[in-house]
Amino acid sequence: MMKKLAAMLLTGVMAVSLAACGGSTAPASSDSAAADEAVEEVQEETEEEADATEGETVEETANDEVKFVVGFDAEYPPYGYLDEATGDYTGFNWDNKDAEIDSGSIDCIWNGMTYTGREAEYTWSDPYVNNSIVMAVLADSDIQTLADLAGKVVITQSESSAETALNGDDLADLRATFADLQRNPSYNTCFTDMQAGAVDAIAVDIGVAQYQMRNNPDKFRILEEPIAAEQYAIAFKLGNEELRDQVQETYDEMLADGTVMEIAQHYADDNLPDMLITEK
């Protein structure tokens, strides 16, 4: 049962084309249909398994219901999404993630959560994705290299790893060349602002930038040189090693039997199969 639940969660986390939000909303693609099919398949298998083990839970107790609550940023495509069927966001405000996990409202944060530089803040799974932070610009922009950002207005998502990187010592010299470094709670708004001419470039995770490029053909491009590299992992409340170990064991089984890669292949257009960490 735990494995089927994790498969459903992983499908949701990797569902890079289920929907976009704000001004960048795009029609559902064939990847979206594939994701829906994957979810349905896992749901069917879960129901069958539940029938076979009726009266039991993950911990094999008679009348207890096990709930696993995942927190993620619902305005962070491709990793968070708007539920097209209900019109509601799924998840909670990213700025509140620490309060949510500390209070026990959620059990983990699983949504492009940066492990690099935060190792001591949470109890972590093993890293599962290699990520780059890049600069996205308009397709017809005269900005070709990081040096061309001198005198330009750059924006990024508040509380993001891109903001952390830009405010760090390693990128102090680059940051000093900007006319201004702005922040916004939503990457979708950042891309809308750039299209409107309010900003010149966006510091953003490469997966988010690729999603925007794919769903807005010929509008954006990525500078060749990334500004930072990092890894994603699943964050649990500091000290919650028991739940971390359960989830890690299940994820490792799914990685070994090919389930993780099978799910990732639905989102090959966003380069997810190449970003996965498949060996420890």
C-alpha positions as CSV (number, residue, x, y, z in Angstrom):
1,M,0.0,0.0,0.0
2,M,2.8,2.4,0.9
3,K,4.4,1.8,-2.5
4,K,1.2,2.6,-4.4
5,L,0.7,5.7,-2.3
6,A,4.2,6.9,-3.1
7,A,3.7,6.2,-6.8
8,M,0.7,8.4,-6.8
9,L,2.5,11.2,-4.9
10,L,5.5,10.9,-7.2
11,T,3.3,11.1,-10.3
12,G,1.8,14.3,-8.8
13,V,5.2,15.8,-8.0
14,M,6.5,15.1,-11.5
15,A,3.3,16.1,-13.3
16,V,5.0,18.9,-15.1
17,S,2.2,19.6,-17.7
18,L,-1.0,19.1,-15.8
19,A,-1.5,22.8,-15.7
20,A,0.2,26.2,-15.5
21,C,-1.1,29.1,-13.5
22,G,-1.5,32.8,-13.9
23,G,-0.7,34.4,-17.2
24,S,1.2,31.3,-18.4
25,T,-1.7,28.9,-18.4
26,A,-1.5,26.4,-21.3
27,P,-3.8,23.7,-22.6
28,A,-3.2,20.2,-21.3
29,S,-0.8,18.2,-23.4
30,S,-0.3,14.6,-24.3
31,D,2.0,14.4,-21.2
32,S,-0.9,15.5,-19.1
33,A,-3.1,12.6,-20.4
34,A,-0.2,10.2,-19.8
35,A,0.0,11.5,-16.2
36,D,-3.7,11.1,-15.7
37,E,-3.5,7.5,-17.0
38,A,-0.6,6.8,-14.7
39,V,-2.5,8.1,-11.7
40,E,-5.6,6.0,-12.7
41,E,-3.5,2.9,-13.0
42,V,-1.9,3.4,-9.6
43,Q,-5.4,4.1,-8.1
44,E,-6.8,0.9,-9.6
45,E,-3.9,-1.1,-8.2
46,T,-4.2,0.5,-4.8
47,E,-7.9,-0.3,-4.7
48,E,-7.2,-3.9,-5.6
49,E,-4.6,-4.1,-3.0
50,A,-6.8,-2.5,-0.4
51,D,-9.5,-5.1,-1.2
52,A,-7.0,-7.9,-0.6
53,T,-5.9,-6.4,2.7
54,E,-9.2,-5.0,4.0
55,G,-9.1,-4.2,7.7
56,E,-5.4,-3.7,7.7
57,T,-3.3,-0.5,7.6
58,V,0.4,0.1,6.8
59,E,1.1,-0.6,10.4
60,E,-1.2,-3.7,10.4
61,T,-3.7,-2.3,13.0
62,A,-7.4,-2.9,12.8
63,N,-9.2,0.4,12.8
64,D,-6.6,3.1,12.3
65,E,-6.4,5.2,9.2
66,V,-2.9,6.2,8.1
67,K,-2.7,9.7,6.5
68,F,0.4,11.0,4.8
69,V,0.2,14.7,4.2
70,V,2.6,16.3,1.6
71,G,3.2,20.0,1.4
72,F,4.2,21.8,-1.8
73,D,4.1,25.1,-3.6
74,A,0.9,25.3,-5.7
75,E,2.3,28.2,-7.8
76,Y,5.5,26.4,-8.8
77,P,4.9,24.8,-12.2
78,P,5.9,22.2,-13.2
79,Y,6.1,20.8,-9.7
80,G,2.9,22.3,-8.2
81,Y,-0.4,22.8,-10.0
82,L,-3.9,24.1,-10.1
83,D,-6.6,21.4,-10.0
84,E,-8.4,22.0,-13.3
85,A,-11.4,19.9,-12.2
86,T,-12.2,22.0,-9.1
87,G,-10.4,25.2,-9.8
88,D,-8.7,25.0,-6.4
89,Y,-5.0,25.0,-5.6
90,T,-3.7,21.8,-4.1
91,G,-1.3,22.5,-1.2
92,F,-0.4,25.5,0.9
93,N,1.5,28.8,0.7
94,W,5.2,28.1,0.2
95,D,6.1,30.9,2.6
96,N,4.4,28.9,5.4
97,K,6.2,25.6,4.8
98,D,8.3,25.7,8.0
99,A,5.3,26.5,10.2
100,E,3.3,23.8,8.5
101,I,5.8,21.1,9.0
102,D,6.7,22.2,12.6
103,S,3.0,22.1,13.6
104,G,2.4,18.7,12.1
105,S,-0.1,20.0,9.5
106,I,2.0,18.3,6.9
107,D,4.4,15.3,7.2
108,C,6.9,16.3,4.5
109,I,7.7,18.9,1.9
110,W,8.1,17.2,-1.5
111,N,8.1,19.7,-4.3
112,G,11.4,20.9,-5.8
113,M,12.6,21.3,-2.2
114,T,16.3,22.2,-2.2
115,Y,18.5,20.0,-0.1
116,T,21.8,21.9,-0.9
117,G,22.6,24.4,1.8
118,R,19.7,23.3,4.1
119,E,21.1,20.0,5.3
120,A,20.8,20.9,9.0
121,E,17.3,22.4,8.8
122,Y,15.3,19.3,8.2
123,T,15.5,15.5,8.3
124,W,16.1,14.6,4.6
125,S,15.6,11.8,2.2
126,D,18.5,11.0,-0.1
127,P,18.6,13.6,-2.9
128,Y,16.7,12.4,-6.0
129,V,17.1,15.2,-8.6
130,N,20.0,17.3,-9.8
131,N,18.9,20.8,-10.5
132,S,20.4,24.0,-12.0
133,I,19.5,27.6,-11.3
134,V,19.5,29.6,-14.6
135,M,18.6,32.9,-16.0
136,A,15.5,33.1,-18.2
137,V,15.1,36.0,-20.6
138,L,12.7,37.0,-23.4
139,A,13.5,35.2,-26.7
140,D,14.3,38.5,-28.5
141,S,16.3,40.0,-25.5
142,D,19.8,41.4,-26.2
143,I,21.0,39.6,-23.0
144,Q,23.2,36.7,-24.2
145,T,25.5,36.1,-21.2
146,L,25.5,36.7,-17.5
147,A,27.8,39.7,-18.1
148,D,24.9,41.3,-20.1
149,L,22.8,41.4,-17.0
150,A,24.8,44.5,-15.9
151,G,22.3,47.4,-15.4
152,K,19.3,45.1,-15.8
153,V,16.4,44.3,-13.5
154,V,16.3,40.7,-12.3
155,I,13.4,39.0,-10.5
156,T,13.1,35.7,-8.7
157,Q,10.6,33.9,-6.4
158,S,10.7,34.9,-2.8
159,E,12.1,32.3,-0.4
160,S,13.4,30.3,-3.4
161,S,16.8,28.7,-3.7
162,A,17.5,31.1,-6.6
163,E,17.0,34.0,-4.2
164,T,19.3,32.3,-1.6
165,A,22.0,31.7,-4.3
166,L,21.9,35.3,-5.5
167,N,22.1,36.7,-1.9
168,G,25.1,34.4,-1.2
169,D,28.8,35.3,-1.2
170,D,29.5,33.3,-4.3
171,L,27.2,35.4,-6.5
172,A,27.8,38.8,-4.8
173,D,29.8,40.2,-7.7
174,L,27.1,39.2,-10.2
175,R,24.3,40.6,-8.0
176,A,26.2,43.9,-7.7
177,T,25.9,44.5,-11.4
178,F,22.1,44.4,-11.4
179,A,20.1,47.6,-11.5
180,D,17.7,45.9,-9.1
181,L,16.9,42.5,-7.7
182,Q,13.2,42.0,-7.1
183,R,11.2,39.1,-5.6
184,N,7.7,37.9,-6.0
185,P,5.8,35.0,-4.3
186,S,5.0,33.4,-7.7
187,Y,7.2,32.4,-10.6
188,N,4.2,32.7,-12.8
189,T,3.9,36.4,-12.0
190,C,7.7,36.8,-12.6
191,F,7.2,35.5,-16.2
192,T,4.2,37.7,-16.7
193,D,6.1,40.7,-15.5
194,M,9.0,39.9,-17.9
195,Q,6.6,39.7,-20.8
196,A,5.1,43.1,-19.8
197,G,8.6,44.6,-19.9
198,A,8.7,45.3,-16.1
199,V,11.9,43.1,-15.6
200,D,14.7,41.9,-17.9
201,A,15.5,38.4,-16.5
202,I,14.4,35.8,-14.1
203,A,16.6,33.6,-11.8
204,V,14.7,30.3,-11.8
205,D,15.1,26.5,-11.5
206,I,15.8,25.0,-14.9
207,G,12.7,22.8,-14.8
208,V,10.4,25.7,-14.3
209,A,12.1,27.6,-17.1
210,Q,11.8,24.7,-19.4
211,Y,8.2,24.3,-18.6
212,Q,7.5,27.9,-19.4
213,M,9.4,27.6,-22.7
214,R,7.5,24.5,-23.7
215,N,4.1,26.1,-23.0
216,N,5.0,29.5,-24.4
217,P,6.8,28.7,-27.7
218,D,9.2,31.3,-28.9
219,K,8.7,33.6,-26.0
220,F,11.5,32.7,-23.6
221,R,15.0,31.2,-23.6
222,I,17.6,30.2,-21.1
223,L,21.1,31.6,-20.8
224,E,23.7,28.9,-21.5
225,E,25.6,29.4,-18.2
226,P,23.8,28.4,-15.0
227,I,24.3,30.5,-11.9
228,A,24.2,27.6,-9.4
229,A,23.8,23.9,-9.0
230,E,21.8,22.0,-6.3
231,Q,19.9,18.9,-5.5
232,Y,16.3,18.2,-4.5
233,A,15.2,15.9,-1.7
234,I,12.2,15.2,0.5
235,A,12.2,17.3,3.7
236,F,10.7,16.0,7.0
237,K,10.5,17.7,10.3
238,L,13.9,17.6,12.0
239,G,14.2,14.4,14.0
240,N,11.4,12.5,12.2
241,E,13.7,9.8,11.0
242,E,11.1,7.0,11.3
243,L,8.8,8.4,8.6
244,R,11.8,9.4,6.5
245,D,13.1,5.9,6.6
246,Q,9.7,4.5,5.6
247,V,9.4,6.8,2.6
248,Q,13.0,6.3,1.6
249,E,12.7,2.5,1.7
250,T,9.6,2.7,-0.6
251,Y,11.2,5.2,-2.9
252,D,14.3,3.0,-3.2
253,E,12.1,0.0,-4.1
254,M,10.4,2.1,-6.8
255,L,13.7,3.2,-8.2
256,A,15.1,-0.3,-8.3
257,D,12.0,-1.8,-10.1
258,G,11.8,1.0,-12.6
259,T,8.7,2.7,-11.4
260,V,10.3,6.1,-10.8
261,M,11.9,6.2,-14.3
262,E,8.6,5.0,-15.8
263,I,6.8,8.0,-14.2
264,A,9.6,10.4,-15.1
265,Q,9.5,9.4,-18.8
266,H,6.0,11.0,-19.0
267,Y,7.8,14.3,-18.6
268,A,10.8,13.8,-20.8
269,D,10.1,17.1,-22.6
270,D,11.0,18.8,-19.3
271,N,14.3,16.8,-19.0
272,L,13.2,15.0,-15.8
273,P,14.6,11.6,-16.7
274,D,18.1,13.1,-17.2
275,M,17.8,15.1,-13.9
276,L,16.9,12.1,-11.8
277,I,19.6,10.7,-9.5
278,T,19.5,7.0,-10.1
279,E,22.5,5.8,-8.2
280,K,23.6,6.5,-4.6
